[in-house]
């Protein structure tokens, strides 16, 4: 019996791959007390193309997917052809499908179409297949029946009953078959299953965000739609704008009047926001920007993942100014760091960018319910100021904010360089004074942030940022079985950058892991600390690292001292 199982379900768009894999199988496992991680891959096509979802299930915490498939559900022949080489276990497929299954793979030829047609439609094939999978794995249908009722109750009892019958039909076709991989029900520990974008939405709502303006752009769109879902319950204004220029300017306008506001986009949309980003910095108006990366340049690969926008986030807009760039590493960080982002934006009156990617935005993880406690820090907001100076030069660089309508708080705000009252002033002395002031508050912020944690005590230090966090943790599990260990340093704050933690790494060998070609984090480390990163493991094919492949790359670096390992391709 195995404690860890990875199931993949694949088929053409429209065949219910994501619904069956996520809403049926993954949730059934979650409610059975198991830990779950899901990863979806799909092309940027409205119809057609090959879609697949992997669901990794374990009795212990699971931090990412796996490239070893223990059970493959093939809803079409292409799924078998594309993924059979990765199967270590068995394949469920329709009995009319003309495929060759090698002897080392268990073949479960099941009449999916026939059983579905008996229920009145071919659309039930995916539900039958999930029932068959649960039968092979020995998990039972108790939780799946409850989930089906929840998912389809709005479609009426007829649809609910048909799907339950479909699940039982699949279960009866497989339950007596021998299969080496099994899952057993555990004590449920009150976990929830959600992806990074869901967690960002939850964090924003908890932080008191009351305004979002955005133009839909994959893979950030579900932040906009997620906020819309909760808009009536929490009094949130949701604006679908005509473009990204309008979206950032509207969010800045909302922030100016005292509303916690944000926008969301991907790289192409953020390009249009660059001037607005500078406006936020110059006017010292808080705004939170969610940027979910996808490979470029240009429109690139809309439904794939990458970490190629880091330099862009650090340097976008004209001239120079402080901005905060936060890169959550997992679902929990998406929730808690989003809350922190709103506090920082208001307290330090500057733009804050939350940098995620398609992998983190769309991958689901089972996590404990979030801590509901949060301290809201709105910074220096004055009520009855005297001789008010909106941009008063202070020791910490932070000036008091008077919201519109505040008696005595009249001032000018614009995108021009200004004096302490906000009036345009282009003198040399004023420019230096104001530029220094804006950077001084950044120095104040640096002192507030905690130093990232170093985990482990190996001579090699794996440095990661963003969504590679969970991949590194799973790779670490693999290497520990081989008595190979390393130290892990994960960076969630990329601006401001914590230099002090690198002072503790003298004599260590750094290995940077990231999803881009030029190792942008290595460039940042060199710029901020003067340390040259000699070892890199990189991947830029539009897909996230598989833990097994990353473990192999790290093993190679540790054993041979190779300077750069490129992991591309399935």
C-alpha positions as CSV (number, residue, x, y, z in Angstrom):
1,X,0.0,0.0,0.0
2,X,1.3,3.5,-0.9
3,X,0.6,6.6,1.2
4,X,1.2,8.8,-1.9
5,X,-0.7,8.6,-5.2
6,X,-0.7,10.8,-8.2
7,X,-3.8,10.6,-10.5
8,X,-3.9,12.3,-13.9
9,X,-7.1,12.9,-15.9
10,X,-6.7,14.1,-19.5
11,X,-8.9,14.8,-22.5
12,X,-10.1,17.4,-24.9
13,X,-11.4,20.8,-23.7
14,X,-15.0,20.5,-22.8
15,X,-14.8,16.9,-21.6
16,X,-15.0,18.0,-17.9
17,X,-11.4,17.2,-17.1
18,X,-11.0,20.0,-14.5
19,X,-14.4,19.5,-12.9
20,X,-13.9,15.8,-12.6
21,X,-10.3,15.9,-11.4
22,X,-10.7,18.9,-9.0
23,X,-14.3,19.1,-7.9
24,X,-14.8,15.4,-7.7
25,X,-11.6,13.4,-7.1
26,X,-9.5,16.0,-5.3
27,X,-12.3,17.1,-3.0
28,X,-13.2,13.5,-2.2
29,X,-9.6,12.9,-1.1
30,X,-9.5,16.1,0.9
31,X,-12.7,15.3,2.8
32,X,-11.3,11.8,3.4
33,X,-8.6,13.5,5.5
34,X,-5.9,13.3,2.9
35,X,-3.5,16.1,1.8
36,X,-3.9,17.2,-1.8
37,X,-2.1,19.2,-4.5
38,X,-3.5,19.8,-8.0
39,X,-1.8,21.2,-11.2
40,X,-3.7,21.9,-14.4
41,X,-2.3,22.3,-17.9
42,X,-4.4,23.6,-20.8
43,X,-3.7,25.4,-24.1
44,X,-4.9,28.9,-24.8
45,X,-7.8,27.7,-27.0
46,X,-11.5,28.3,-26.5
47,X,-12.3,24.8,-27.8
48,X,-10.1,21.8,-28.5
49,X,-6.6,21.1,-27.5
50,X,-5.3,18.7,-24.8
51,X,-6.2,19.4,-21.2
52,X,-5.0,17.5,-18.2
53,X,-5.0,17.8,-14.4
54,X,-2.8,16.0,-12.0
55,X,-3.9,15.4,-8.4
56,X,-1.2,14.3,-5.9
57,X,-2.6,12.8,-2.7
58,X,-0.6,11.9,0.4
59,X,-1.2,11.2,4.1
60,X,1.5,13.8,4.8
61,X,1.7,17.4,3.7
62,X,2.3,17.6,-0.1
63,X,3.8,20.8,-1.5
64,X,3.6,20.3,-5.2
65,X,2.7,17.9,-8.0
66,X,4.7,14.8,-9.2
67,X,5.7,13.7,-12.6
68,X,5.2,10.0,-11.7
69,X,1.6,9.1,-12.6
70,X,0.2,6.2,-10.6
71,X,-3.2,6.2,-12.2
72,X,-4.1,7.8,-15.6
73,X,-7.7,8.4,-16.6
74,X,-7.7,8.8,-20.4
75,X,-10.8,10.4,-21.8
76,X,-9.3,10.2,-25.3
77,X,-6.6,8.4,-27.2
78,X,-4.3,11.4,-27.2
79,X,-4.0,11.3,-23.4
80,X,-2.6,7.8,-23.6
81,X,-0.2,8.7,-26.3
82,X,1.1,11.8,-24.5
83,X,1.4,10.5,-20.9
84,X,1.8,6.7,-21.1
85,X,5.6,6.9,-20.6
86,X,5.1,8.6,-17.2
87,X,2.7,6.0,-15.9
88,X,3.9,3.8,-13.1
89,X,0.7,2.0,-12.2
90,X,-2.4,1.8,-14.4
91,X,-4.6,3.4,-17.1
92,X,-8.3,3.7,-17.1
93,X,-9.7,4.1,-20.7
94,X,-12.8,3.4,-22.7
95,X,-13.0,-0.2,-24.0
96,X,-13.6,1.0,-27.6
97,X,-10.3,3.0,-27.6
98,X,-7.7,1.5,-29.8
99,X,-4.5,1.8,-27.7
100,X,-1.6,-0.4,-26.9
101,X,-0.7,-0.7,-23.2
102,X,2.7,-2.2,-22.3
103,X,2.9,-5.1,-19.9
104,X,4.5,-3.0,-17.2
105,X,1.3,-0.9,-17.0
106,X,-2.0,-2.2,-15.7
107,X,-4.7,-1.7,-18.3
108,X,-8.3,-1.1,-17.1
109,X,-10.5,-1.2,-20.2
110,X,-13.9,0.0,-19.0
111,X,-17.0,0.7,-21.1
112,X,-17.2,4.4,-20.3
113,X,-19.2,5.4,-23.3
114,X,-21.6,2.5,-23.1
115,X,-22.3,3.0,-19.4
116,X,-22.7,6.8,-20.0
117,X,-25.1,6.3,-22.9
118,X,-27.3,4.0,-20.6
119,X,-27.6,7.0,-18.3
120,X,-28.8,9.1,-21.3
121,X,-25.7,11.1,-22.3
122,X,-22.0,10.7,-23.0
123,X,-21.3,13.6,-20.6
124,X,-21.2,11.2,-17.7
125,X,-18.0,9.5,-18.8
126,X,-15.8,11.6,-16.5
127,X,-18.0,10.9,-13.5
128,X,-17.9,7.1,-14.3
129,X,-14.2,7.3,-14.6
130,X,-13.8,9.0,-11.2
131,X,-16.0,6.4,-9.7
132,X,-13.8,3.7,-11.2
133,X,-10.6,5.4,-9.9
134,X,-12.0,5.5,-6.4
135,X,-12.9,1.8,-6.7
136,X,-9.4,0.9,-7.7
137,X,-7.9,3.1,-5.0
138,X,-10.3,1.7,-2.3
139,X,-11.5,5.0,-1.1
140,X,-15.2,4.6,-1.4
141,X,-18.0,6.9,-2.7
142,X,-19.4,8.4,0.5
143,X,-17.6,11.8,0.1
144,X,-18.1,11.8,-3.7
145,X,-21.9,11.5,-3.3
146,X,-22.0,14.5,-1.0
147,X,-19.9,16.5,-3.4
148,X,-22.1,15.6,-6.4
149,X,-25.1,16.8,-4.5
150,X,-23.4,20.1,-3.7
151,X,-22.1,20.6,-7.2
152,X,-25.3,19.8,-9.1
153,X,-28.1,20.6,-6.8
154,X,-28.9,23.8,-8.8
155,X,-29.4,21.6,-11.9
156,X,-32.1,19.6,-10.3
157,X,-32.5,16.1,-8.7
158,X,-32.5,14.4,-12.1
159,X,-28.9,15.5,-12.9
160,X,-27.8,14.8,-9.3
161,X,-29.1,11.3,-9.4
162,X,-27.7,10.6,-12.9
163,X,-24.2,11.6,-11.7
164,X,-24.5,9.5,-8.5
165,X,-25.5,6.5,-10.7
166,X,-22.6,7.2,-13.0
167,X,-20.1,7.2,-10.0
168,X,-21.6,3.9,-8.8
169,X,-21.4,2.4,-12.3
170,X,-17.7,3.2,-12.5
171,X,-17.1,2.0,-9.0
172,X,-18.8,-1.4,-9.6
173,X,-16.7,-1.9,-12.7
174,X,-13.4,-1.5,-10.9
175,X,-13.8,-2.3,-7.2
176,X,-12.9,-5.9,-7.4
177,X,-9.8,-5.4,-9.6
178,X,-6.4,-5.8,-8.1
179,X,-4.4,-2.6,-7.9
180,X,-1.2,-2.0,-5.9
181,X,-1.9,1.7,-5.1
182,X,-4.4,2.3,-2.4
183,X,-5.7,5.3,-0.4
184,X,-7.2,5.0,3.1
185,X,-9.5,7.4,4.8
186,X,-7.8,9.5,7.5
187,X,-9.1,11.7,10.3
188,X,-10.3,14.9,8.7
189,X,-8.4,17.9,10.0
190,X,-10.6,20.7,8.8
191,X,-8.5,21.7,5.7
192,X,-9.7,23.7,2.7
193,X,-8.7,23.4,-0.9
194,X,-8.0,26.5,-2.9
195,X,-5.5,28.0,-5.4
196,X,-3.3,31.0,-5.1
197,X,-5.7,33.5,-6.7
198,X,-8.5,32.3,-4.4
199,X,-6.2,33.0,-1.4
200,X,-5.3,36.4,-2.7
201,X,-9.0,37.2,-3.0
202,X,-9.5,36.0,0.6
203,X,-6.6,38.0,1.8
204,X,-7.8,41.2,0.1
205,X,-11.3,40.8,1.4
206,X,-9.9,40.2,4.9
207,X,-7.6,43.2,4.6
208,X,-10.6,45.5,3.9
209,X,-10.1,46.0,0.1
210,X,-13.3,47.8,-1.1
211,X,-12.4,48.5,-4.7
212,X,-10.9,46.6,-7.6
213,X,-10.6,47.7,-11.2
214,X,-9.1,45.4,-13.8
215,X,-9.2,44.3,-17.4
216,X,-9.4,40.5,-17.6
217,X,-6.0,38.9,-18.5
218,X,-5.0,35.3,-17.9
219,X,-3.9,34.0,-15.4
220,X,-5.0,36.9,-13.2
221,X,-8.6,37.1,-14.2
222,X,-9.9,34.9,-11.4
223,X,-8.8,37.6,-8.9
224,X,-11.2,40.0,-10.6
225,X,-14.1,37.4,-10.8
226,X,-13.3,36.2,-7.3
227,X,-13.7,39.7,-5.9
228,X,-16.9,40.1,-7.9
229,X,-18.2,37.0,-6.2
230,X,-17.9,38.5,-2.8
231,X,-18.7,42.1,-3.8
232,X,-22.3,42.2,-2.4
233,X,-21.5,40.5,0.8
234,X,-18.6,42.8,1.7
235,X,-19.5,46.0,-0.1
236,X,-16.8,45.9,-2.7
237,X,-16.9,48.0,-5.9
238,X,-15.8,45.9,-8.9
239,X,-15.0,47.7,-12.1
240,X,-14.3,45.9,-15.4
241,X,-12.4,48.6,-17.2
242,X,-11.8,49.2,-20.9
243,X,-8.0,48.6,-20.5
244,X,-5.2,48.4,-18.0
245,X,-4.4,52.1,-18.2
246,X,-7.8,52.8,-16.8
247,X,-7.7,50.1,-14.2
248,X,-4.5,51.3,-12.4
249,X,-5.6,54.9,-12.6
250,X,-9.0,54.1,-11.1
251,X,-7.4,52.1,-8.4
252,X,-5.1,55.0,-7.6
253,X,-8.1,57.3,-7.5
254,X,-9.8,55.0,-5.0
255,X,-6.7,54.9,-2.9
256,X,-6.4,58.7,-3.0
257,X,-9.8,59.1,-1.3
258,X,-9.0,56.5,1.4
259,X,-10.3,53.3,0.0
260,X,-8.2,50.2,0.1
261,X,-7.9,49.4,-3.6
262,X,-6.2,47.0,-6.0
263,X,-5.9,45.9,-9.6
264,X,-4.7,42.7,-11.3
265,X,-3.2,41.7,-14.6
266,X,-0.4,39.8,-16.3
267,X,2.8,41.0,-17.9
268,X,1.2,42.5,-21.1
269,X,-1.3,44.4,-19.1
270,X,1.3,45.6,-16.6
271,X,3.2,47.2,-19.4
272,X,0.3,49.5,-19.9
273,X,0.3,50.3,-16.1
274,X,3.9,51.4,-16.0
275,X,3.1,55.2,-16.1
276,X,0.4,54.7,-13.5
277,X,2.9,53.0,-11.3
278,X,5.0,56.1,-11.4
279,X,2.0,58.3,-10.6
280,X,1.3,56.2,-7.4
281,X,5.0,56.7,-6.4
282,X,5.2,60.4,-7.1
283,X,1.8,61.3,-5.6
284,X,2.5,58.9,-2.7
285,X,-0.9,57.2,-3.1
286,X,-1.3,53.5,-2.0
287,X,-2.2,50.9,-4.5
288,X,-1.8,47.1,-4.6
289,X,-1.2,45.4,-8.0
290,X,-1.5,41.7,-8.5
291,X,0.7,40.5,-11.4
292,X,0.4,36.9,-12.4
293,X,3.2,35.9,-14.8
294,X,3.0,34.0,-18.0
295,X,5.7,33.5,-20.6
296,X,6.4,36.3,-23.1
297,X,7.5,38.4,-24.7
298,X,4.3,39.9,-26.3
299,X,1.2,37.8,-25.7
300,X,3.5,34.8,-25.3
301,X,1.9,31.7,-23.8
302,X,-1.3,32.8,-22.1
303,X,-2.0,29.6,-20.1
304,X,1.6,28.6,-19.3
305,X,3.8,29.6,-16.4
306,X,7.2,31.3,-15.8
307,X,9.1,33.8,-13.7
308,X,10.4,36.1,-16.4
309,X,8.8,39.4,-15.1
310,X,11.0,39.9,-12.0
311,X,13.3,42.5,-13.6
312,X,10.2,44.2,-15.1
313,X,8.5,44.6,-11.8
314,X,11.7,45.9,-10.1
315,X,12.4,48.5,-12.8
316,X,9.1,49.5,-14.6
317,X,8.2,53.2,-15.2
318,X,10.3,56.3,-15.7
319,X,13.2,57.3,-13.5
320,X,13.7,55.6,-10.1
321,X,11.5,55.2,-7.1
322,X,10.9,52.7,-4.3
323,X,8.2,50.1,-4.8
324,X,7.5,46.9,-2.9
325,X,7.6,43.6,-4.8
326,X,6.3,40.6,-2.8
327,X,6.4,37.1,-4.4
328,X,4.3,34.6,-2.3
329,X,5.6,31.1,-2.4
330,X,2.4,29.1,-1.7
331,X,-1.3,29.4,-1.0
332,X,-0.8,30.4,2.7
333,X,1.6,33.2,1.7
334,X,-0.9,34.4,-0.9
335,X,-3.4,35.0,1.9
336,X,-1.2,36.5,4.6
337,X,1.2,38.5,2.4
338,X,-1.8,40.0,0.5
339,X,-3.0,41.4,3.9
340,X,0.5,42.7,4.6
341,X,0.6,44.3,1.2
342,X,-2.4,46.5,1.9
343,X,-0.9,47.6,5.3
344,X,2.4,48.4,3.6
345,X,0.8,50.3,0.7
346,X,-1.2,52.5,3.1
347,X,1.4,52.9,5.9
348,X,4.3,53.8,3.4
349,X,2.0,55.4,0.7
350,X,3.6,53.6,-2.2
351,X,2.7,51.0,-4.8
352,X,3.0,47.3,-3.8
353,X,3.2,44.6,-6.4
354,X,2.2,41.0,-5.5
355,X,4.1,38.8,-8.0
356,X,2.7,35.4,-8.7
357,X,2.5,33.2,-11.8
358,X,0.1,30.8,-13.6
359,X,1.3,27.8,-11.6
360,X,0.7,29.4,-8.2
361,X,-2.5,31.2,-9.4
362,X,-4.2,28.0,-10.6
363,X,-2.7,25.2,-8.6
364,X,-4.8,24.1,-5.6
365,X,-3.4,23.1,-2.3
366,X,-5.0,21.7,0.9
367,X,-4.2,24.1,3.7
368,X,-5.5,24.6,7.2
369,X,-8.2,27.2,7.6
370,X,-6.6,30.7,7.8
371,X,-6.2,32.7,10.9
372,X,-8.9,35.3,10.9
373,X,-7.1,37.7,13.1
374,X,-5.5,40.7,11.3
375,X,-4.2,44.0,12.5
376,X,-5.1,46.8,10.0
377,X,-2.5,49.5,9.9
378,X,-3.6,52.6,7.8
379,X,-0.6,54.6,8.7
380,X,-0.5,58.4,9.4
381,X,-4.0,59.6,8.6
382,X,-4.8,63.0,10.2
383,X,-8.2,64.3,11.2
384,X,-7.8,68.0,12.2
385,X,-4.4,69.1,10.9
386,X,-3.0,72.6,11.3
387,X,-0.8,74.2,8.7
388,X,-1.0,70.9,6.8
389,X,1.8,69.8,4.5
390,X,0.8,66.8,2.6
391,X,4.4,66.0,1.6
392,X,6.1,67.2,4.7
393,X,9.7,66.1,5.0
394,X,10.1,63.8,8.0
395,X,12.8,61.7,9.5
396,X,11.2,58.4,8.5
397,X,10.2,59.8,5.1
398,X,6.5,59.2,5.8
399,X,4.2,62.2,5.6
400,X,0.7,62.4,7.2
401,X,-2.2,61.8,4.9
402,X,-5.4,63.9,4.9
403,X,-8.2,62.3,3.1
404,X,-10.4,64.5,0.8
405,X,-13.0,66.4,2.8
406,X,-10.8,66.7,5.9
407,X,-11.1,70.2,7.4
408,X,-7.7,71.9,7.1
409,X,-6.3,69.1,4.9
410,X,-6.4,71.0,1.6
411,X,-3.5,70.2,-0.7
412,X,-2.5,69.6,-4.3
413,X,-1.8,66.1,-5.6
414,X,-0.4,65.5,-9.1
415,X,2.1,63.6,-11.1
416,X,4.6,66.5,-11.1
417,X,7.5,67.0,-8.7
418,X,6.2,69.2,-5.9
419,X,7.0,70.9,-2.6
420,X,5.7,69.9,0.8
421,X,2.3,71.3,0.1
422,X,2.0,69.5,-3.3
423,X,2.6,72.6,-5.4
424,X,4.8,72.0,-8.5
425,X,8.4,72.9,-7.8
426,X,11.3,72.0,-10.1
427,X,14.1,73.7,-8.2
428,X,17.2,71.6,-7.7
429,X,17.0,71.8,-3.9
430,X,13.4,70.7,-3.8
431,X,14.0,67.8,-6.2
432,X,16.8,66.4,-4.1
433,X,14.8,66.9,-0.9
434,X,11.7,65.1,-2.2
435,X,13.6,62.3,-4.0
436,X,15.5,61.6,-0.8
437,X,12.3,61.7,1.3
438,X,10.6,59.1,-0.9
439,X,13.6,56.8,-0.6
440,X,13.9,57.4,3.2
441,X,10.5,55.8,3.8
442,X,11.8,52.7,1.9
443,X,14.7,52.5,4.4
444,X,12.1,52.7,7.2
445,X,10.2,49.8,5.7
446,X,13.4,47.7,5.4
447,X,13.8,47.8,9.2
448,X,10.2,46.6,9.8
449,X,10.5,43.4,7.7
450,X,11.6,40.1,9.1
451,X,14.6,38.3,7.8
452,X,13.8,35.2,5.7
453,X,14.4,31.9,7.4
454,X,17.2,29.6,6.6
455,X,16.2,25.9,6.7
456,X,18.7,23.2,6.9
457,X,22.5,23.2,7.4
458,X,24.0,21.8,4.2
459,X,27.0,23.4,2.5
460,X,24.8,24.1,-0.6
461,X,22.1,26.7,-0.2
462,X,19.2,26.5,-2.6
463,X,17.7,30.0,-3.1
464,X,14.2,30.2,-4.5
465,X,11.5,32.8,-4.9
466,X,7.8,32.7,-5.7
467,X,6.1,29.4,-6.8
468,X,9.3,27.3,-6.7
469,X,9.1,27.1,-2.9
470,X,6.9,23.9,-2.8
471,X,8.9,22.3,-5.7
472,X,12.1,22.8,-3.7
473,X,10.5,21.3,-0.6
474,X,9.4,18.2,-2.5
475,X,12.8,17.8,-4.1
476,X,14.3,18.1,-0.6
477,X,12.2,15.1,0.5
478,X,13.7,13.1,-2.4
479,X,17.3,14.0,-1.7
480,X,16.9,13.4,2.0
481,X,16.1,9.7,1.2
482,X,19.5,9.6,-0.4
483,X,21.2,11.2,2.6
484,X,21.8,14.3,0.6
485,X,20.9,17.6,2.2
486,X,21.0,21.3,1.6
487,X,20.0,24.6,3.2
488,X,16.9,26.3,1.7
489,X,16.5,30.1,1.6
490,X,13.2,31.2,0.2
491,X,12.7,34.9,-0.6
492,X,9.2,36.3,-0.6
493,X,10.2,40.0,-0.4
494,X,12.3,41.0,-3.5
495,X,12.0,44.7,-3.0
496,X,13.1,45.8,-0.5
497,X,15.8,43.1,-0.6
498,X,17.1,41.5,2.6
499,X,20.9,41.7,2.4
500,X,21.6,40.7,6.0
501,X,20.6,37.0,5.5
502,X,23.3,36.6,2.8
503,X,26.0,37.7,5.3
504,X,25.3,34.4,7.1
505,X,26.0,32.4,4.0
506,X,29.7,33.1,3.8
507,X,31.5,29.9,2.8
508,X,28.3,28.4,1.4
509,X,27.7,27.5,-2.2
510,X,24.5,29.1,-3.6
511,X,22.2,27.4,-6.1
512,X,19.5,29.6,-7.5
513,X,16.3,27.9,-8.8
514,X,13.9,29.8,-11.0
515,X,11.7,29.7,-14.1
516,X,13.5,32.0,-16.5
517,X,16.5,31.8,-18.8
518,X,18.8,34.5,-17.5
519,X,18.5,33.8,-13.8
520,X,17.0,37.2,-12.8
521,X,17.3,36.4,-9.1
522,X,21.0,35.8,-9.5
523,X,21.3,39.3,-11.1
524,X,19.4,40.8,-8.2
525,X,21.6,39.0,-5.6
526,X,24.7,40.3,-7.3
527,X,23.3,43.9,-7.5
528,X,22.2,44.0,-3.9
529,X,25.0,42.0,-2.2
530,X,27.9,41.7,-4.6
531,X,27.7,37.9,-4.4
532,X,28.2,36.0,-7.6
533,X,25.9,33.0,-7.8
534,X,27.9,30.2,-9.4
535,X,25.2,27.6,-9.6
536,X,21.8,27.8,-11.2
537,X,19.0,25.3,-12.1
538,X,16.7,26.9,-14.6
539,X,13.6,26.1,-16.5
540,X,11.8,28.2,-19.1
541,X,9.6,26.0,-21.3
542,X,6.4,27.4,-19.9
543,X,6.0,24.7,-17.3
544,X,6.9,24.5,-13.6
545,X,9.7,22.3,-12.4
546,X,8.7,18.7,-11.6
547,X,10.2,17.9,-8.1
548,X,11.8,14.8,-9.5
549,X,13.6,16.7,-12.3
550,X,14.6,19.5,-9.9
551,X,16.0,16.9,-7.5
552,X,18.1,15.4,-10.4
553,X,19.3,18.9,-11.3
554,X,20.3,19.7,-7.7
555,X,22.0,16.3,-7.4
556,X,24.0,17.0,-10.5
557,X,25.1,20.4,-9.2
558,X,26.0,19.0,-5.7
559,X,28.0,16.1,-7.2
560,X,29.7,17.8,-10.1
561,X,29.7,21.5,-9.4
562,X,28.1,22.3,-12.7
563,X,27.5,26.0,-13.0
564,X,24.2,25.9,-14.8
565,X,21.6,23.2,-15.3
566,X,18.7,23.7,-17.8
567,X,15.6,21.5,-17.3
568,X,13.2,21.9,-20.2
569,X,10.8,19.5,-21.8
570,X,8.5,16.8,-20.2
